[in-house]
Amino acid sequence: MSEQALTEAPLQLPCSVVIISSKYDNSQGAMTATAMYVSQTPPLLVVSISKTSATHQLIEKTKEFAVNVLADTQLELSKRFGSVHGYEVDKFQEFGISTESASKIEAPLILGCFSNLECQVKNSLWEGEGNYAIYVAEVLAFKLNEELKPLVWLNNQYFKVGARCRI
């Protein structure tokens, strides 16, 4: 198997489409990312964040972030957030994103999402190989909109979840 073929392997893992948001003082940032369930008790997630992103810098300062799981009605939002670097523009202002305050952390929660998870970093790995930091975080609070369905990413394509996959 060629090395190029192996680079396709991670794309075969379906994942939710999330926007990670963070805030420190008057600076806020957000970026599209991927998140994965690690443990139910305690409730732990892992996220992968580009070390070159403004959001990474905010998380390093605060050790907290929100995981905003996009609804299937927010496909364009995912594309917009992935198209602009946070050092260049305040994405919330640029895209007219409505937010609300979190209950346990300072990061803004994006309105209209399938769910919003408020997280505190428990451990990180970012000095290793690759251009991404890995954060293991505990979920401190969450909101779920059962009226919505999550957006899914698989093999460089977006998918909607059918009724049989609902919570």
N, C-alpha and C positions, 0 to 999 in steps of 0.2 A: 504494500500500500504506500502510495507516495505521501510525502510530508504535506503537500497541498490538500490531499484528501483528508488527512487527519485534522486540518484546521476547520473542516466542516463538521467534525464530531460534536463540538459544543452546541452547534446550531440545531441539533436534533433533540435537544432537551426543551420541552415546552415551558414557558415561564410567563408569569404575569407581567404586564407592562406597568411600570411604576415611575413616578417622579419623586425623587428624594429631595426634600426641602430642608433648609437649615437657616439659622439666623444667629448673628453675633452683633451686639450693639445695634447700629443702624444699617448694617449690611445683611442682606438676605440673598439666598441663592437657591437654585433648583436645577436638577438635571434628570434626564431619563436614565434609567438604570435597570438592574435586575436584582431581585430579592428572592431568597429561598428560605423556607421553613427549616429550622434546625431542631427545635424541641418544643413540646407543649407545656411541660412543667420542669423548669420555669419556661415561660413563653419567649423563645429565642428565634431570631432571624439572622441571616447573613446577607450582607449587601456588598456589591463590588462597585467601587467608585474610582473614576479616573484620577490619578494623582496630579494631573495638570488642570483639573477643574477648580473653579472658584468655590464650589460646594465642598470639595475636599478640604480646602483651607478652613472653611467655617466649621466643619465637623471636627477638625483637629483642635480648634479653639474651644468648642462647646461640649464635645463628646456626646452630642445628641442630634437627632434628626427625625423627620417624619417620613414615613413611607406612604405615599398617596397612590393607591391602586386604582388605575384608570378604569373607568366604565367604557363599555363598547361604543358609547356616544362621544367619547373624547379622543378618537383616533387622530384628528387634526392637531390637537393639543400635544400629543406625543411627538408628532413630526416637527412641530414648531419648536418645542423645547430642545430637540436634538439638533436643530439647525443653527443655533446661535450659541456662542460661548458666553458664559456668565461674567467673564472679565470685561466683555464688550458692552453689556447692557443688563439692566434689571429686567429679567424675563417676566416677572409679575406685572410690572408697569408696561413693558413693551407689548405684551400680548393681552392686556386687560384681564388678568386672571383674578377672579374673586377668591378671597381667602377668609378664614376665620381663625381665631386664636385657639391654640391647643390648650388642654387642661393641665398637662404635666410638664410640658417643655416649652421653649420659646419659639421653635420653628413654626412657620405658618402651615395651616392645613388647607389644601385646595378643595374648594366647594365642587360638588357634582361628581365626586369620585365614588366608585364602588365601595371602597373603604379607606380609612385613614388610620395609620398606626403610629403612635408616639413612642419613640425608641431612645434608649440610653445605651451608649457604647459600653460593652463589658470587656472587649478584647479587640485588638487590631493586629493586622499583619500587612505591612506595607514596605518593609525594607528588602523583601525578597525580589525575585525576578518578576518581570512584567511591569506594565505601566498602570496597574490598578492597585488600590488599597482594598483590603478585605476587612470588613467590620462585623463582629458578632455583637448583636445588640438585643437587649431585653425590651419587650413590649410593655410599656407602663400603662397605656390606655389605648382604646381603639373605638372607632365608629364604623358601622356597617349600614349601607343603604340596600336593604333587601329587594327594593323595587328595581335595582339596576343589575347588570351582568358585567363581569370583568372582561377586559380586553386581554388577549393572549398573543404571544409572539412565538413563532416556530419557523425555523429554517428561513429567516429573513422575511417573514410575512406575518401580517396581523390576521387574527381570527377572532370571531365572536363565539361565545360559549352558548350552547343550546340549553334548553329548559331542563334537560336530564342532568346537567352538571351543576345545577343550582344548589345552594346551601339549604 
